[in-house]
Amino acid sequence: MAVNRPPQFASIPLAQVPDVTEFLERLDLGVFRDDDVSTFFGRNDSWAGVTSLGLPVFVKRVGGPPDEVAQRITRIRAMGELLGAHPVVRCPRFLGADERSGLVAYSLLEQARNGADLGAEEFTRELAHEAGVLVGTLHGLPAPAAVAADTSTPPLPPVSNLEAIPLESYAVASGAELEAWRVVHNDPALIEAIRNLSEWERRSPRALIHGDLRLDQFLYHEGGLHLIDWEEARLADPARDVGAFVGEWLFRGVHGMASGEDIATGPVDDREVIAGGVRRFEQLRPFIEAFWEGYSLTRPQARDDHELTARAAAFAGWHMFDRLFAAGFQRARLTPLELAAAGVGRKALLNPAAFTTTLGLGGEG
């Protein structure tokens, strides 16, 4: 379950993580060969390679406090077993997990590329349609018992932090992350819109969702898409996944409208962002339309949820802020264009019903 061996952010020698070797041995998968393993460091450490038994394997360490790790591992295991028994949603084969160490193993899709690395020419309308079919199929599956029993609130949007963040979060936040929080905390209308979205979601129909859908959660392998990463899977509003996919393309549209020189030369006028973003987004909207077509054909009951597209537009707006926080990870400042993109997301959050057709969701119903 890895992309085509991306550049390593930081190499972690296997000798420093003996629990990875022990984990693979307990699963009877062999051990990673030192000459054929890639190690990556990010929010979650991961390793990819061929084991001593000749098996291509991907291992990831799920991060977080112990109780959250156990909860995420429970979701991952439940989804792995469900999709292994009903392989209607293509994904790497789940091989095992360990709550104590937070390690999860999947079969490695060698030479796969994630959707975020595919340009607009490579991520074709056909692939966008296929993504809609995958997500629509997922939303039609019965939730595993362990997932259905999970009544925890999705971590995003972080409603409890909308007026202030905890001291421990402040202490470890980067300058750019604090800048993003200032944008939110100084905007009462935005805060109200996010709270309204959370309440709207609470009243909405529920389905088995991915819960953390992004383009890099799709792997392109042997001519088709595979969906990965199930630690946030839950029974929740399907508009979360639809809106996240829409938000990915909206984000691309806004960020693709300016050159690097534009980004570096100071404040970006909001009207310029809207005008340039609209022109760029007109080129990308067909991907959302193809996704929505695939989703609607696969899950026709979605048409009975007459507010689904409006909620999805609101979640697309939130996705712009989600990307704002992600962009600020370990950075001192946000770029003017990133802040302007958040402004576009704000407009979608404040009046989502007005954006459904513009975003390629065909209007309500």
C-alpha positions, 0 to 999 in steps of 0.5 A: 500500500505505497506509492512508487517509492517516493523521495524519503523524508528521513530514513529510519534504519530498521535496527532502530525499530525492532518492533517492525521486524517482530510485527512482521514475524508474528504475521508470518510475513518474513522480515524486510530485507535491508537492501530492499526497503524504503522508510519514510517519516511524516505524521505517520512513519511507514516502511515499504519493501519486499520481505525475506519470503518474497512478499511485497509489504507496506507497514505503517505506524498509526500515531496518536494517544494510546486510546486513539490508536486503539480506536483507529486500529479497530476501525482499520481491522474491521474495514480490512476484514469487511473489504477482504470478504467483499472486495467490491471496493478495490484496496490493498489486502489487509495483512494484520495490525497490532494495537500495542505498537500501532503497526498496520500491514498491507500488501504493497502495490508496487509501482503504484502512484497516488492520485495527488501525484497524477496531474490533470492530464493523467487523472482523467475523467474516466478515473474521476468517474471510477473514483465516484463508483468506488466511493458510492459503492463504499457508501452502500456497504453495511458497516462492520459491527465494530465501526457501527458501534463507534459513536465518536465524533469525527475529529474535523472540523474541530468544533471544540477549538473554534474559539480557542485551542488548548494550551498543549496544542498552542505549545507545539503549533507552528507559526503558520498553524497559529496564523491559520487559527487566527483566521478562524478565531477572528471570523464569527460568521465562519465559526457559526457556519462551521458549527451549523455544518456540524449540526447539519451533519448530525441530522443527516442520513448516515452511511459507511464512509472513508472519513479522510478522503483525499486524492492521495488516498487513491492509488493508481495501480495496473490501470485502476484505482485502489482506496487506502487508509481506513483509520477514520472510517465510520458511520457518518454523513456521506457528504463528508467524502463527496465534499472532500473529493470536490474540495481537492479539485477546488483547492487545485483550481485556486492554487493553479490560477497563480504563478510562483511569482504571484505567490511571492509578491505579497497580498493576493487580491480576493477578486483576482483569486476568484476570477483566476480561480473560476477560469482554472476551475472551469477546466477542473470541474469536469472531474467533479462532474464525472465523479458525481455521475459515477457516485450517483449511478452507483448509489442512486438512493443519494438522490433521495437525500435532497440536501446532500449536494449542499452539505457536500459543498459546505464540506468542500469549503471546510476542506480548504481550511483543512488544507490550510492547516495541513499546509502550515505543518512545520512552517513559519508562515502561510502564503498569500495564495493559501489564505486567499484559498481559505477565503474561497472556502469561507464563501462555500461554507457561508452559502453552500446551496449556491455553490452546488451547480458551480462545483459540478454537483448538479444542484440539490437533489 
